[in-house]
Amino acid sequence: MSGATLSNVQLLDDSTMTFDATLPGTVTAGANHLVIMVPGSGAGLFTGSSGLCSNCVTYQ
């Protein structure tokens, strides 16, 4: 989704984070995917890691 912004991002431990999200008015209500990407510091654009949580975020 384009146009989303995050603020107040906090890493609580190795597997938990919290954040506030501001979403555009065109977002469809219901379950959506969440992708977290951490850029790498190595050679190339596609280094680093990412995680996907399918249908784990609900917009109301």
C-alpha positions, 0 to 999 in steps of 0.5 A: 500500500502506498501512502502509509506512514509509521511513527512511534516505532518501538522494538520491545524485544527480539520478536515484538514491536509496536508502532502507530500507522497512518493509512490513506482513506482508500484502504479497504477494511479487514485483514491485511498483510504486514511486511517488515524489511530491514535493509542490509549493510552488505553488498547490494540492494537485496541484502538484509532480511524481511518477514511477512505476517499474512492477514494479521493486521486488521483495519477498521 
